[in-house]
Amino acid sequence: MRRLFELANRYRSSALARNTVTYTFNFGLQLVIQFTYFMMISRYLGPVSYGVFVTLSAVSGIANTITGLGSDHVLIQRVAVTPSNFARYFGHALVLLGGTLPLVAAAVMVIGHSIIGDHLAFPAFLAIISAHLVCGRLASLCSSIFMAFDRARLQMLVNVGLAVMRASFLLLAILFHDQLTLEIWAWWYLAASAISAVVAIILVLVICGAPRLTIIRADLPLGLQFCLEFMAINSVGDLDKPTVSHFLGPGAAGAYAAGLKIVDAASAPIRALLYATYTRHFRNAAASRADSVGFGVKLLPFSLAMSLAIAVILFVGADYVPYVIGHDFDGTPQIIKLFALYPLLHGISGIGADILRAVGKQHIRILLLVVTALMMVPAIWTGAVLGGLVGAAAARLVLQVALIAATWLFLLQEKRAVQPAE
């Protein structure tokens, strides 16, 4: 009992521990909600419509990293160190979001329509894009603001609120319509996203304050670095889905995306660890580069322990997935088993990325991500030709391993470089 009291007191006195638990609860709750949402939408839409929906979501997700030119990540870095800068950086982000949105939206419409063709009516197509590019982007900015202030519970409220709203509206759509189609669901999806965005903005204005509309020219280069980096990250994470859809069809893309969705949902504890420690890297790097590198290395054992437990659960439970989401997704268990170690890769990659970003080596990370993203389409095409759906997934996994190996090779060189000097 004495030991338990000591651990409880240590938890209460540690902001990192509190935030890690909060983020774990955050992503755990999102896991339950999103998995319920995923089971319903995949079963009621089927693999073809679900594949179209996921493809559009992936294209919009990549485009969202361009909207705002990385200003939300600049806000996190600057406000985490100097909270009094909030109003200026909030206004900076809003101005850049509004300025870049029209061009990004036009590009998404052209690219998205070229991939999905006539599988979706144009009004519904616009509704899904608007839900992501406008509503989802504003909610994401609000989440970033609360992260900058280390307000993990409020960030959880924004993230979980969006997930709850979409799942609730999906349930209502199923109850109101005898047969749910993607054309119908698109408008329910837009309504849920819009309500969530409005609530998130109100929370930020009431709790954190109003923006001061401006453009901080000195931080535009840093924002562009973040923009390029996260565009590459999302390309590495999402470019495989529209590529599979293009080469193997929307049905295969639906089965492929379903497997990755389950694996990604199971990675919630790893994302919680990364979110809880994100701002800590910047503070450590402000003291010394060695502190940031050392802190990241200490996180690896925790990531490894959680990831291996998740991998076992994924591998054992994969064969039961078609019984839950429908036997139209019979190819999904193979994808899940192949990506069972993805949470481990995600943790190692995320820790390495945070260190490089914090110690000013962001250009290295960007270079590695851009090269990986450029290789994604030919690699997926080669895998699809040689091995169909499983071949495409294997190619995706090989690229992820290569990216991690290159990242940590640079980090080991960085560690050796800073030790003698500090």
Buried (B, 14 or more C-beta within 10 A) or exposed (E): EEEEEEEEEEEEEEEEBBBBBBBBBBBBBBBBBBBBBBBBBBBBBBBBBBBBBBBBBBBBBBBBBBBBBBBBBBBBBBBBEEEEBBBBBBBBBBBBBEEBBEEBBEEBBEBBBEBBEEBBEEEBBBBBBBBBBBBBBBBBBBBBBBBBBBBBEBBBBBBBBBBBBBBBBBBEBBEEEEEBBBBBBBBBBBBBBBBBBEBBBEBBEEEBEEBEEBBBEEBBEBBBBBBBBBBBBBBBBBBBBBBBBBBBBBBBBBBBBBBBBBBBBBBBBBBBBBBBBBBBBBBBBEEBBBBBBBBBBEBBEBBEEBBEEBBEEBBEBBEEBBEBBBEBBEBBBBBBBBBBBBBBBBBBBBBBBBBBBBBEBBEBBBBBBBBBBEBBBEBBBBBBEEEBBBBBBBBBBEBBEBBBEBBBEBBEEBBEEBEEEE
